[in-house]
Amino acid sequence: MFRPLPPCCCSKSYVSESVNPALQPLDTMSLLRDLFDLFRSEPDHPATRNPKSKPTTRKPARRQKTIVHPIVGEVTLSQSRQARRISLCVRPSGPVRLSYPYGVSTARALEFLESRIEWIQTARDRIAERLAQQPLQYRSVTIRATRSKWGSCNGRNDLSLSLYLMTLPEHLRDFVILHELCHTVHHDHSPRFHALLDRLVGGKEKLLNKELRSYRAY
């Protein structure tokens, strides 16, 4: 906080000297320094500092711990600055990863996990059944509350499935899962991709696609 200029200094010393024609350059420099000192803020006195103030500590980029769930087995709880929402990453033969951002409590994240147990088991079992029948290999499955699309597959063969698949009829859920599994072979929508998908669904790809477009993720 800057201190106001004392009225006595302005009216007496500095104003009268500033109009003095005999003022020398060195005197001018001294005058300016004195004026500057009047406005310079003073450092806090130790006695005036807030005794309760403490240095802020930055949260770590990620906090992790592992628990054993009675149904799905090992669950890695990962709270991080990068997470934007609660999400689940499921591997058929490995642990489940539950990711959630800072600001979301562990209890709230575990509630999310409990509410998705049946869906996790169903999705994992269906993909395992399909893999047993077809030579399609994926790396992991992540389940999110995505409304923009039913599923996706990245270049590392990580599948992402929408939680709202559970609102679809069973045959359309299988169709979406097969669609994403076919992307583990062809990472595009080329004629080879459609030929593979059409063969796996018994020549009904166009029919199933048309039926799927009548549903929305709400």
VEXDREN-2710 file (C-alpha; in Angstrom, 1 decimal):
% VEXDREN-2710
k/r/px/py/pz
1/MET/0.0/0.0/0.0
2/PHE/1.4/3.4/-1.0
3/ARG/1.5/6.1/1.7
4/PRO/-0.2/9.4/0.8
5/LEU/2.1/12.4/0.3
6/PRO/2.2/14.5/3.6
7/PRO/0.6/17.9/3.0
8/CYS/3.4/19.7/4.9
9/CYS/6.1/18.3/2.6
10/CYS/4.3/19.4/-0.6
11/SER/3.4/22.9/0.7
12/LYS/6.7/23.7/2.4
13/SER/9.8/22.0/1.2
14/TYR/9.4/20.4/-2.3
15/VAL/7.0/22.8/-3.9
16/SER/9.1/25.8/-2.9
17/GLU/12.3/24.2/-4.0
18/SER/10.9/23.0/-7.4
19/VAL/10.4/26.6/-8.5
20/ASN/13.8/27.8/-7.3
21/PRO/15.8/28.9/-10.4
22/ALA/19.1/28.2/-8.6
23/LEU/18.3/24.5/-8.1
24/GLN/21.3/22.5/-9.4
25/PRO/21.0/19.1/-11.3
26/LEU/22.4/17.1/-8.4
27/ASP/19.8/18.8/-6.1
28/THR/17.1/17.8/-8.6
29/MET/18.2/14.2/-8.5
30/SER/18.2/14.2/-4.7
31/LEU/14.7/15.8/-4.8
32/LEU/13.3/13.1/-7.1
33/ARG/14.8/10.4/-4.9
34/ASP/13.2/11.9/-1.8
35/LEU/9.8/12.1/-3.6
36/PHE/10.1/8.5/-4.7
37/ASP/10.9/7.5/-1.1
38/LEU/7.7/9.1/0.0
39/PHE/5.6/6.8/-2.2
40/ARG/7.7/3.7/-1.8
41/SER/5.8/1.0/0.0
42/GLU/7.2/-0.2/3.3
43/PRO/7.9/-3.9/4.0
44/ASP/5.5/-5.6/6.4
45/HIS/6.6/-5.4/10.0
46/PRO/6.9/-8.9/11.5
47/ALA/4.3/-8.0/14.1
48/THR/1.7/-7.1/11.4
49/ARG/1.9/-10.3/9.4
50/ASN/-0.9/-12.8/9.6
51/PRO/0.3/-15.5/12.1
52/LYS/-2.1/-18.0/10.5
53/SER/-0.7/-17.7/7.0
54/LYS/1.0/-20.9/5.8
55/PRO/2.9/-21.6/2.6
56/THR/0.7/-23.3/0.0
57/THR/1.7/-26.8/-1.0
58/ARG/1.0/-28.0/-4.6
59/LYS/-0.8/-31.3/-4.8
60/PRO/1.1/-34.1/-6.5
61/ALA/0.3/-34.8/-10.1
62/ARG/-1.2/-38.2/-9.2
63/ARG/-2.1/-40.1/-6.1
64/GLN/-2.6/-43.9/-6.4
65/LYS/-3.5/-46.8/-4.1
66/THR/-4.8/-50.3/-4.8
67/ILE/-7.8/-51.9/-3.1
68/VAL/-9.4/-55.4/-3.6
69/HIS/-13.0/-55.3/-4.6
70/PRO/-15.0/-58.5/-3.8
71/ILE/-16.5/-58.7/-7.3
72/VAL/-14.1/-57.2/-9.8
73/GLY/-10.9/-57.9/-8.0
74/GLU/-8.0/-55.4/-7.9
75/VAL/-9.0/-51.7/-8.3
76/THR/-6.3/-49.0/-8.7
77/LEU/-7.6/-45.7/-7.4
78/SER/-5.9/-42.9/-9.3
79/GLN/-6.6/-39.3/-8.4
80/SER/-4.8/-36.8/-10.6
81/ARG/-4.8/-33.2/-11.9
82/GLN/-5.2/-34.5/-15.5
83/ALA/-8.5/-36.2/-14.8
84/ARG/-11.6/-34.2/-15.8
85/ARG/-14.3/-36.7/-14.7
86/ILE/-14.7/-40.1/-13.1
87/SER/-13.8/-43.0/-15.5
88/LEU/-13.1/-46.7/-15.4
89/CYS/-10.5/-48.6/-17.4
90/VAL/-11.0/-52.3/-17.5
91/ARG/-8.7/-55.1/-18.7
92/PRO/-10.2/-58.6/-19.0
93/SER/-7.3/-60.3/-17.2
94/GLY/-6.1/-57.5/-15.1
95/PRO/-7.1/-54.9/-12.5
96/VAL/-9.6/-52.1/-12.9
97/ARG/-8.4/-48.5/-12.8
98/LEU/-10.7/-45.9/-11.3
99/SER/-9.6/-42.4/-12.3
100/TYR/-11.1/-39.2/-10.8
101/PRO/-10.0/-35.6/-10.5
102/TYR/-9.0/-33.6/-7.4
103/GLY/-12.2/-32.1/-5.9
104/VAL/-14.0/-35.5/-6.2
105/SER/-13.7/-37.5/-3.0
106/THR/-12.6/-41.1/-2.9
107/ALA/-16.0/-42.1/-1.4
108/ARG/-17.8/-40.5/-4.4
109/ALA/-15.5/-42.3/-6.8
110/LEU/-16.2/-45.6/-5.1
111/GLU/-19.9/-45.0/-5.3
112/PHE/-19.5/-44.6/-9.1
113/LEU/-17.6/-47.9/-9.2
114/GLU/-20.3/-49.7/-7.3
115/SER/-23.0/-48.4/-9.6
116/ARG/-21.2/-49.7/-12.6
117/ILE/-20.3/-53.2/-11.4
118/GLU/-22.9/-55.0/-13.4
119/TRP/-22.1/-53.1/-16.6
120/ILE/-18.3/-53.8/-16.1
121/GLN/-18.9/-57.5/-15.8
122/THR/-21.3/-57.6/-18.8
123/ALA/-19.0/-55.6/-21.1
124/ARG/-15.9/-57.6/-20.0
125/ASP/-17.7/-61.0/-20.5
126/ARG/-19.1/-60.0/-23.9
127/ILE/-15.7/-58.9/-25.3
128/ALA/-14.1/-62.0/-23.9
129/GLU/-16.7/-64.2/-25.7
130/ARG/-16.1/-62.3/-29.0
131/LEU/-12.3/-62.6/-28.7
132/ALA/-12.7/-66.4/-28.1
133/GLN/-14.5/-66.6/-31.4
134/GLN/-12.5/-64.1/-33.5
135/PRO/-8.8/-63.2/-33.8
136/LEU/-9.3/-59.7/-32.6
137/GLN/-7.0/-58.4/-29.8
138/TYR/-7.5/-55.2/-27.8
139/ARG/-5.3/-53.7/-25.0
140/SER/-7.9/-52.2/-22.6
141/VAL/-11.5/-51.1/-22.2
142/THR/-12.5/-47.8/-20.7
143/ILE/-16.1/-47.1/-19.8
144/ARG/-17.2/-43.4/-19.8
145/ALA/-20.5/-41.5/-19.6
146/THR/-20.1/-40.4/-23.3
147/ARG/-23.1/-39.1/-25.1
148/SER/-21.5/-38.1/-28.4
149/LYS/-20.7/-41.7/-29.6
150/TRP/-21.2/-45.2/-28.6
151/GLY/-17.6/-46.3/-28.7
152/SER/-14.1/-45.7/-30.1
153/CYS/-10.8/-47.4/-30.6
154/ASN/-7.4/-45.6/-30.7
155/GLY/-4.2/-46.6/-32.5
156/ARG/-3.0/-48.7/-29.5
157/ASN/-6.2/-50.8/-29.6
158/ASP/-7.6/-49.2/-26.4
159/LEU/-11.4/-49.4/-26.6
160/SER/-13.7/-46.7/-25.1
161/LEU/-17.3/-47.7/-24.6
162/SER/-20.2/-45.4/-23.6
163/LEU/-22.0/-46.2/-20.4
164/TYR/-25.3/-45.6/-22.3
165/LEU/-24.8/-48.8/-24.3
166/MET/-26.8/-50.4/-21.6
167/THR/-29.9/-48.6/-23.0
168/LEU/-29.6/-50.5/-26.3
169/PRO/-31.1/-53.9/-27.1
170/GLU/-28.6/-56.7/-26.7
171/HIS/-28.0/-57.3/-30.4
172/LEU/-27.1/-53.6/-30.9
173/ARG/-24.7/-53.7/-27.9
174/ASP/-23.0/-56.6/-29.5
175/PHE/-22.9/-54.8/-32.9
176/VAL/-21.2/-51.7/-31.3
177/ILE/-18.6/-53.9/-29.5
178/LEU/-17.9/-55.8/-32.7
179/HIS/-17.6/-52.5/-34.6
180/GLU/-14.8/-51.3/-32.2
181/LEU/-13.1/-54.7/-32.2
182/CYS/-12.9/-54.6/-36.0
183/HIS/-11.0/-51.3/-35.6
184/THR/-8.2/-53.2/-33.9
185/VAL/-7.5/-54.7/-37.3
186/HIS/-8.5/-51.8/-39.6
187/HIS/-8.1/-48.4/-38.0
188/ASP/-10.4/-46.7/-40.5
189/HIS/-13.7/-47.2/-42.3
190/SER/-12.3/-48.6/-45.5
191/PRO/-14.0/-51.3/-47.6
192/ARG/-11.8/-53.9/-45.8
193/PHE/-13.2/-52.8/-42.4
194/HIS/-16.8/-52.9/-43.6
195/ALA/-16.2/-56.3/-45.2
196/LEU/-14.8/-57.7/-41.9
197/LEU/-17.7/-56.2/-39.8
198/ASP/-20.3/-57.4/-42.3
199/ARG/-18.9/-60.9/-42.2
200/LEU/-18.9/-61.0/-38.4
201/VAL/-22.6/-59.9/-38.1
202/GLY/-23.8/-62.3/-40.8
203/GLY/-24.2/-59.8/-43.6
204/LYS/-26.4/-57.4/-41.6
205/GLU/-24.1/-54.5/-41.1
206/LYS/-26.2/-51.9/-43.1
207/LEU/-29.4/-53.1/-41.4
208/LEU/-27.9/-52.9/-37.9
209/ASN/-26.4/-49.5/-38.6
210/LYS/-29.8/-48.2/-39.7
211/GLU/-31.4/-49.5/-36.6
212/LEU/-28.6/-48.1/-34.4
213/ARG/-29.2/-44.6/-35.8
214/SER/-32.7/-44.6/-34.4
215/TYR/-31.2/-44.6/-30.8
216/ARG/-29.6/-41.7/-28.9
217/ALA/-27.5/-41.7/-25.8
218/TYR/-29.5/-39.8/-23.2
END
